[in-house]
Amino acid sequence: KGDSFVCSIAAASIVAKVERDAIMCELDARYPGYGFAHHMGYATRRHFAAIREHGPSPVHRRSFAPVRAAARGELDRQIALPTLATSD
């Protein structure tokens, strides 16, 4: 919530997001098929479908329970829930 009150925190947040998005685009080129440039690493249905199809890439955090579940071919209940508006 600091970015609502302090301009330097807000600016740092924007810089961090832009840098993270650039890294995700680089990972998309390095690991095609995972859609990193589309979902930017966020937990989307498309992202976990790619993990189920291809297995976790070397950059996936295997300690994250939804990644472990997707690697086993299982659906994560929260990610599998339908939404009213989706960009997947």
N, CA, C and O atoms as a MOPAC input file, in Angstrom:
PM7 MOZYME 1SCF
protein

 N      0.80700 1    -1.20100 1     0.00000 1
 C      0.00000 1     0.00000 1     0.00000 1
 C      0.84800 1     1.26200 1     0.00000 1
 O      0.33300 1     2.36000 1    -0.20600 1
 N      2.14400 1     1.10700 1     0.23000 1
 C      3.01500 1     2.27200 1     0.25500 1
 C      3.02100 1     3.03000 1    -1.04800 1
 O      3.22900 1     4.24300 1    -1.05900 1
 N      2.79400 1     2.32500 1    -2.16500 1
 C      2.82900 1     3.01700 1    -3.45400 1
 C      1.67100 1     3.99600 1    -3.61900 1
 O      1.69600 1     4.83800 1    -4.51700 1
 N      0.66000 1     3.89400 1    -2.76100 1
 C     -0.44300 1     4.85300 1    -2.79000 1
 C     -0.06500 1     6.17100 1    -2.13100 1
 O     -0.71000 1     7.19400 1    -2.36300 1
 N      0.98100 1     6.14700 1    -1.30700 1
 C      1.34000 1     7.32100 1    -0.52100 1
 C      2.70600 1     7.90700 1    -0.85600 1
 O      2.92300 1     9.10200 1    -0.65900 1
 N      3.62100 1     7.10100 1    -1.35400 1
 C      4.99500 1     7.55100 1    -1.57400 1
 C      5.35000 1     7.35500 1    -3.04800 1
 O      5.33500 1     6.23600 1    -3.56000 1
 N      5.66600 1     8.45700 1    -3.71400 1
 C      5.94700 1     8.40500 1    -5.15900 1
 C      7.12700 1     7.50100 1    -5.49600 1
 O      7.09900 1     6.81200 1    -6.51500 1
 N      8.16200 1     7.49200 1    -4.65900 1
 C      9.33100 1     6.66100 1    -4.97800 1
 C      8.98800 1     5.17600 1    -4.90300 1
 O      9.53800 1     4.37400 1    -5.65700 1
 N      8.08600 1     4.80600 1    -4.00100 1
 C      7.65400 1     3.40500 1    -3.92800 1
 C      6.83700 1     3.06200 1    -5.17200 1
 O      7.00600 1     1.98900 1    -5.75200 1
 N      5.95900 1     3.96700 1    -5.57800 1
 C      5.15400 1     3.73300 1    -6.78200 1
 C      6.04800 1     3.59200 1    -8.00700 1
 O      5.83000 1     2.71600 1    -8.84500 1
 N      7.05400 1     4.45500 1    -8.10900 1
 C      7.97400 1     4.39100 1    -9.25200 1
 C      8.75600 1     3.08600 1    -9.25100 1
 O      8.92200 1     2.45700 1   -10.29700 1
 N      9.23900 1     2.67600 1    -8.08000 1
 C      9.99000 1     1.41900 1    -7.98200 1
 C      9.11200 1     0.23600 1    -8.37000 1
 O      9.58700 1    -0.71000 1    -8.99700 1
 N      7.84500 1     0.28400 1    -8.00400 1
 C      6.91600 1    -0.79000 1    -8.35200 1
 C      6.74600 1    -0.89300 1    -9.86400 1
 O      6.70800 1    -1.99300 1   -10.41600 1
 N      6.64400 1     0.24600 1   -10.52500 1
 C      6.50300 1     0.25200 1   -11.98800 1
 C      7.76500 1    -0.27400 1   -12.65500 1
 O      7.69300 1    -1.08500 1   -13.57800 1
 N      8.92600 1     0.19000 1   -12.18800 1
 C     10.20000 1    -0.27300 1   -12.75700 1
 C     10.33700 1    -1.78300 1   -12.58000 1
 O     10.75700 1    -2.48300 1   -13.50100 1
 N      9.98200 1    -2.28400 1   -11.39600 1
 C     10.09000 1    -3.72300 1   -11.13100 1
 C      9.17900 1    -4.51700 1   -12.06100 1
 O      9.58200 1    -5.56000 1   -12.57500 1
 N      7.94700 1    -4.03400 1   -12.28400 1
 C      7.02500 1    -4.75300 1   -13.16000 1
 C      7.53000 1    -4.75900 1   -14.60200 1
 O      7.45900 1    -5.78500 1   -15.27800 1
 N      8.03300 1    -3.63200 1   -15.07300 1
 C      8.55400 1    -3.56400 1   -16.43700 1
 C      9.73500 1    -4.51800 1   -16.59800 1
 O      9.83200 1    -5.21900 1   -17.60500 1
 N     10.63000 1    -4.54900 1   -15.61600 1
 C     11.78800 1    -5.45300 1   -15.66900 1
 C     11.33400 1    -6.91400 1   -15.63900 1
 O     11.84500 1    -7.74500 1   -16.39000 1
 N     10.37800 1    -7.21700 1   -14.76900 1
 C      9.86200 1    -8.59100 1   -14.67700 1
 C      9.22600 1    -9.01800 1   -15.99900 1
 O      9.44700 1   -10.13700 1   -16.46200 1
 N      8.43900 1    -8.13000 1   -16.60500 1
 C      7.81500 1    -8.44900 1   -17.88800 1
 C      8.87000 1    -8.70400 1   -18.96500 1
 O      8.70200 1    -9.59400 1   -19.79900 1
 N      9.95400 1    -7.93000 1   -18.95100 1
 C     11.04200 1    -8.14200 1   -19.92100 1
 C     11.69100 1    -9.50700 1   -19.70900 1
 O     12.00700 1   -10.20800 1   -20.67000 1
 N     11.88600 1    -9.87500 1   -18.45500 1
 C     12.46400 1   -11.18900 1   -18.14300 1
 C     11.53000 1   -12.29700 1   -18.62700 1
 O     11.98800 1   -13.29700 1   -19.17900 1
 N     10.22400 1   -12.12500 1   -18.42300 1
 C      9.25900 1   -13.13300 1   -18.86900 1
 C      9.29400 1   -13.28300 1   -20.38800 1
 O      9.15600 1   -14.39500 1   -20.89800 1
 N      9.47800 1   -12.18100 1   -21.11700 1
 C      9.57900 1   -12.26500 1   -22.58100 1
 C     10.84000 1   -13.01400 1   -22.99700 1
 O     10.82000 1   -13.77700 1   -23.96300 1
 N     11.93700 1   -12.79900 1   -22.27300 1
 C     13.16900 1   -13.55500 1   -22.55000 1
 C     12.96400 1   -15.04200 1   -22.26900 1
 O     13.42300 1   -15.89200 1   -23.03300 1
 N     12.27600 1   -15.35300 1   -21.17500 1
 C     12.00600 1   -16.75700 1   -20.85100 1
 C     11.08900 1   -17.39100 1   -21.88700 1
 O     11.20700 1   -18.58100 1   -22.17800 1
 N     10.17300 1   -16.60100 1   -22.44700 1
 C      9.28200 1   -17.10600 1   -23.48500 1
 C     10.08100 1   -17.56000 1   -24.70100 1
 O      9.75900 1   -18.57600 1   -25.31800 1
 N     11.12300 1   -16.80900 1   -25.04400 1
 C     11.97600 1   -17.18800 1   -26.17800 1
 C     12.82000 1   -18.41200 1   -25.84200 1
 O     13.06500 1   -19.25800 1   -26.70200 1
 N     13.25900 1   -18.50300 1   -24.60500 1
 C     14.12100 1   -19.61400 1   -24.18600 1
 C     13.32700 1   -20.91000 1   -24.00100 1
 O     13.82700 1   -21.99300 1   -24.30300 1
 N     12.10500 1   -20.80100 1   -23.51100 1
 C     11.26600 1   -21.97700 1   -23.24500 1
 C      9.93300 1   -21.83500 1   -23.98200 1
 O      8.90800 1   -21.57000 1   -23.35400 1
 N      9.93500 1   -22.00800 1   -25.30800 1
 C      8.68200 1   -21.87200 1   -26.06100 1
 C      7.68500 1   -22.94700 1   -25.63400 1
 O      8.06100 1   -24.04500 1   -25.22300 1
 N      6.43800 1   -22.60800 1   -25.74000 1
 C      5.39600 1   -23.56300 1   -25.38300 1
 C      4.78000 1   -23.29600 1   -24.02700 1
 O      3.71700 1   -23.83200 1   -23.71300 1
 N      5.43100 1   -22.47500 1   -23.21700 1
 C      4.89000 1   -22.17900 1   -21.88400 1
 C      4.06900 1   -20.89200 1   -21.85600 1
 O      3.27700 1   -20.69100 1   -20.93600 1
 N      4.24200 1   -20.03000 1   -22.83600 1
 C      3.45700 1   -18.80200 1   -22.90400 1
 C      3.84400 1   -17.73000 1   -21.90500 1
 O      3.00300 1   -16.92600 1   -21.50300 1
 N      5.11700 1   -17.70500 1   -21.49600 1
 C      5.54600 1   -16.71400 1   -20.50600 1
 C      5.23400 1   -15.28500 1   -20.94400 1
 O      4.85700 1   -14.46300 1   -20.10900 1
 N      5.37900 1   -14.96600 1   -22.23000 1
 C      5.11200 1   -13.60500 1   -22.70600 1
 C      3.62900 1   -13.26600 1   -22.61000 1
 O      3.26400 1   -12.09000 1   -22.57500 1
 N      2.77700 1   -14.28000 1   -22.56600 1
 C      1.33500 1   -14.04100 1   -22.46700 1
 C      0.90200 1   -13.87000 1   -21.01300 1
 O      0.25600 1   -12.88000 1   -20.66900 1
 N      1.25500 1   -14.82600 1   -20.16500 1
 C      0.76400 1   -14.79000 1   -18.78100 1
 C      1.73200 1   -14.13000 1   -17.80800 1
 O      1.38400 1   -13.90900 1   -16.64800 1
 N      2.95000 1   -13.81000 1   -18.26700 1
 C      3.96900 1   -13.11800 1   -17.47000 1
 C      4.27400 1   -13.82000 1   -16.14600 1
 O      4.68200 1   -13.18700 1   -15.17300 1
 N      4.06800 1   -15.13600 1   -16.13000 1
 C      4.39200 1   -15.90300 1   -14.93400 1
 C      3.26700 1   -16.01200 1   -13.92600 1
 O      3.40500 1   -16.68700 1   -12.90600 1
 N      2.15200 1   -15.35000 1   -14.20500 1
 C      1.03100 1   -15.41800 1   -13.27200 1
 C      0.31400 1   -16.76300 1   -13.40200 1
 O      0.42300 1   -17.44500 1   -14.42100 1
 N     -0.40800 1   -17.12100 1   -12.36800 1
 C     -1.08600 1   -18.41100 1   -12.28900 1
 C     -2.38300 1   -18.37400 1   -13.09400 1
 O     -3.45500 1   -18.10700 1   -12.55200 1
 N     -2.27100 1   -18.64100 1   -14.37800 1
 C     -3.45400 1   -18.68900 1   -15.23800 1
 C     -3.71500 1   -20.13700 1   -15.64300 1
 O     -2.84000 1   -20.99600 1   -15.53000 1
 N     -4.91600 1   -20.38500 1   -16.10900 1
 C     -5.23800 1   -21.74000 1   -16.57200 1
 C     -4.30800 1   -22.14700 1   -17.70600 1
 O     -3.84700 1   -23.28700 1   -17.75400 1
 N     -4.03100 1   -21.21900 1   -18.61900 1
 C     -3.15400 1   -21.52200 1   -19.75700 1
 C     -1.74500 1   -21.88000 1   -19.27600 1
 O     -1.11800 1   -22.79700 1   -19.80600 1
 N     -1.25700 1   -21.15800 1   -18.27800 1
 C      0.07900 1   -21.42300 1   -17.74400 1
 C      0.15500 1   -22.84300 1   -17.17700 1
 O      1.08800 1   -23.58500 1   -17.48300 1
 N     -0.81600 1   -23.21600 1   -16.35900 1
 C     -0.77300 1   -24.54200 1   -15.74800 1
 C     -1.08700 1   -25.64800 1   -16.74400 1
 O     -0.63700 1   -26.78200 1   -16.57300 1
 N     -1.85300 1   -25.33100 1   -17.78000 1
 C     -2.06100 1   -26.32000 1   -18.84700 1
 C     -0.73600 1   -26.61300 1   -19.54000 1
 O     -0.45700 1   -27.76000 1   -19.88700 1
 N      0.08400 1   -25.57900 1   -19.74500 1
 C      1.39800 1   -25.77800 1   -20.37200 1
 C      2.30200 1   -26.62200 1   -19.48600 1
 O      3.05700 1   -27.45600 1   -19.98700 1
 N      2.23500 1   -26.41400 1   -18.17300 1
 C      3.04700 1   -27.23500 1   -17.26000 1
 C      2.57200 1   -28.68000 1   -17.30400 1
 O      3.38800 1   -29.60200 1   -17.29500 1
 N      1.25000 1   -28.88500 1   -17.35300 1
 C      0.74000 1   -30.26000 1   -17.44800 1
 C      1.19300 1   -30.90700 1   -18.75300 1
 O      1.50800 1   -32.09700 1   -18.77900 1
 N      1.22600 1   -30.13200 1   -19.83400 1
 C      1.59500 1   -30.67800 1   -21.14000 1
 C      3.09900 1   -30.92200 1   -21.26600 1
 O      3.51300 1   -31.97200 1   -21.75800 1
 N      3.91600 1   -29.97000 1   -20.82800 1
 C      5.36600 1   -30.03200 1   -21.05300 1
 C      6.17600 1   -30.39300 1   -19.81300 1
 O      7.37300 1   -30.66100 1   -19.91100 1
 N      5.52700 1   -30.40100 1   -18.64000 1
 C      6.27500 1   -30.54500 1   -17.39700 1
 C      6.85700 1   -29.19600 1   -17.00200 1
 O      6.89700 1   -28.28000 1   -17.82400 1
 N      7.30500 1   -29.05500 1   -15.76700 1
 C      7.87600 1   -27.77400 1   -15.34900 1
 C      9.17200 1   -27.48100 1   -16.10500 1
 O      9.97400 1   -28.38100 1   -16.35400 1
 N      9.36200 1   -26.22700 1   -16.46200 1
 C     10.62500 1   -25.81600 1   -17.08200 1
 C     11.66700 1   -25.66300 1   -15.97200 1
 O     11.31800 1   -25.71000 1   -14.79300 1
 N     12.91700 1   -25.48400 1   -16.32700 1
 C     13.94400 1   -25.27800 1   -15.29500 1
 C     13.70700 1   -24.04000 1   -14.43300 1
 O     14.25900 1   -23.94300 1   -13.33700 1
 N     12.89400 1   -23.08900 1   -14.90800 1
 C     12.66900 1   -21.87300 1   -14.12500 1
 C     11.41700 1   -21.93300 1   -13.25900 1
 O     11.16500 1   -21.01100 1   -12.48300 1
 N     10.63100 1   -22.99300 1   -13.37500 1
 C      9.45000 1   -23.11300 1   -12.52600 1
 C      9.85900 1   -23.47900 1   -11.10500 1
 O     10.75500 1   -24.29300 1   -10.88100 1
 N      9.18000 1   -22.85600 1   -10.16100 1
 C      9.45200 1   -23.10600 1    -8.74000 1
 C      8.68300 1   -24.36300 1    -8.31800 1
 O      7.47100 1   -24.31900 1    -8.10400 1
 N      9.38800 1   -25.45200 1    -8.20400 1
 C      8.75500 1   -26.74000 1    -7.89200 1
 C      8.24000 1   -26.82400 1    -6.46200 1
 O      7.46700 1   -27.72600 1    -6.14000 1
 N      8.65300 1   -25.90200 1    -5.59800 1
 C      8.13600 1   -25.89200 1    -4.23100 1
 C      6.73600 1   -25.27600 1    -4.16800 1
 O      6.07900 1   -25.35100 1    -3.13000 1
 N      6.27200 1   -24.66900 1    -5.26500 1
 C      4.94900 1   -24.06100 1    -5.33000 1
 C      3.93300 1   -25.16800 1    -5.60700 1
 O      3.98600 1   -25.81500 1    -6.65300 1
 N      3.01800 1   -25.38400 1    -4.68100 1
 C      2.09500 1   -26.52000 1    -4.75400 1
 C      1.34200 1   -26.60900 1    -6.08700 1
 O      1.23100 1   -27.71000 1    -6.62600 1
 N      0.82100 1   -25.51200 1    -6.64600 1
 C      0.13700 1   -25.64500 1    -7.93800 1
 C      1.05000 1   -26.12500 1    -9.06500 1
 O      0.58600 1   -26.81300 1    -9.97500 1
 N      2.33000 1   -25.77900 1    -9.02400 1
 C      3.26700 1   -26.27700 1   -10.03800 1
 C      3.44900 1   -27.77600 1    -9.85800 1
 O      3.45200 1   -28.52100 1   -10.83800 1
 N      3.60200 1   -28.22600 1    -8.61700 1
 C      3.72900 1   -29.67300 1    -8.36500 1
 C      2.48800 1   -30.40700 1    -8.86000 1
 O      2.59400 1   -31.46100 1    -9.48700 1
 N      1.30200 1   -29.84400 1    -8.57400 1
 C      0.05800 1   -30.48700 1    -9.00700 1
 C     -0.02400 1   -30.54300 1   -10.53300 1
 O     -0.38000 1   -31.57600 1   -11.09900 1
 N      0.30400 1   -29.44100 1   -11.19400 1
 C      0.25500 1   -29.42100 1   -12.66300 1
 C      1.24900 1   -30.40600 1   -13.24900 1
 O      0.96100 1   -31.05400 1   -14.25600 1
 N      2.41500 1   -30.52600 1   -12.63400 1
 C      3.42900 1   -31.46700 1   -13.12000 1
 C      2.93300 1   -32.90700 1   -13.01600 1
 O      3.34000 1   -33.77000 1   -13.79400 1
 N      2.05200 1   -33.15700 1   -12.04900 1
 C      1.46500 1   -34.49700 1   -11.90000 1
 C      0.22700 1   -34.66100 1   -12.78300 1
 O     -0.39500 1   -35.72400 1   -12.79100 1
 N     -0.13200 1   -33.60700 1   -13.52800 1
 C     -1.30000 1   -33.67300 1   -14.39900 1
 C     -2.59600 1   -33.34500 1   -13.69800 1
 O     -3.67200 1   -33.54200 1   -14.26200 1
 N     -2.51300 1   -32.84600 1   -12.47500 1
 C     -3.71200 1   -32.52200 1   -11.70400 1
 C     -4.11400 1   -31.07100 1   -11.94700 1
 O     -3.29500 1   -30.24700 1   -12.35500 1
 N     -5.37100 1   -30.77400 1   -11.69300 1
 C     -5.86800 1   -29.40600 1   -11.78700 1
 C     -5.84100 1   -28.77500 1   -10.40900 1
 O     -6.17300 1   -29.42400 1    -9.41800 1
 N     -5.45200 1   -27.52500 1   -10.34300 1
 C     -5.55400 1   -26.75900 1    -9.10600 1
 C     -6.97400 1   -26.20400 1    -9.05900 1
 O     -7.42300 1   -25.57700 1   -10.01800 1
 N     -7.68200 1   -26.42600 1    -7.95900 1
 C     -9.09200 1   -26.02900 1    -7.89000 1
 C     -9.29300 1   -24.53900 1    -8.13600 1
 O    -10.21400 1   -24.15900 1    -8.85900 1
 N     -8.45700 1   -23.69100 1    -7.55800 1
 C     -8.64600 1   -22.25200 1    -7.74300 1
 C     -8.38300 1   -21.84000 1    -9.18000 1
 O     -9.08900 1   -20.98700 1    -9.71900 1
 N     -7.39100 1   -22.42600 1    -9.79700 1
 C     -7.06600 1   -22.05100 1   -11.16800 1
 C     -8.09200 1   -22.62000 1   -12.13300 1
 O     -8.34300 1   -22.02700 1   -13.18200 1
 N     -8.68300 1   -23.74400 1   -11.80300 1
 C     -9.64900 1   -24.38600 1   -12.68900 1
 C    -11.02600 1   -23.73100 1   -12.62000 1
 O    -11.87900 1   -24.00300 1   -13.46500 1
 N    -11.25700 1   -22.86400 1   -11.61800 1
 C    -12.56300 1   -22.23400 1   -11.49400 1
 C    -12.83900 1   -21.32700 1   -12.68800 1
 O    -11.95400 1   -20.58900 1   -13.12000 1
 N    -14.04900 1   -21.37400 1   -13.22200 1
 C    -14.37100 1   -20.47900 1   -14.33200 1
 C    -14.46900 1   -19.04000 1   -13.83400 1
 O    -14.81500 1   -18.80200 1   -12.67700 1
 N    -14.17000 1   -18.09800 1   -14.69200 1
 C    -14.29500 1   -16.68300 1   -14.35600 1
 C    -15.21900 1   -16.01600 1   -15.35500 1
 O    -15.43600 1   -16.52600 1   -16.45400 1
 N    -15.75700 1   -14.88000 1   -14.96800 1
 C    -16.66100 1   -14.16400 1   -15.86500 1
 C    -15.91500 1   -13.58400 1   -17.05100 1
 O    -16.37500 1   -13.67800 1   -18.18900 1
 N    -14.77100 1   -12.98900 1   -16.78600 1
 C    -13.95700 1   -12.42200 1   -17.86400 1
 C    -12.55500 1   -12.97600 1   -17.73100 1
 O    -11.94800 1   -12.89800 1   -16.66300 1
 N    -12.04700 1   -13.52800 1   -18.79900 1
 C    -10.71400 1   -14.11300 1   -18.74100 1
 C     -9.93100 1   -13.71800 1   -19.97300 1
 O    -10.48500 1   -13.55200 1   -21.06000 1
 N     -8.63600 1   -13.57200 1   -19.78400 1
 C     -7.77500 1   -13.27400 1   -20.93100 1
 C     -7.03000 1   -14.51200 1   -21.38400 1
 O     -6.15500 1   -14.43100 1   -22.24600 1
 N     -7.36800 1   -15.66500 1   -20.80900 1
 C     -6.70100 1   -16.92200 1   -21.18800 1
 C     -7.18900 1   -17.34600 1   -22.52800 1
 O     -6.76100 1   -18.37900 1   -23.04200 1

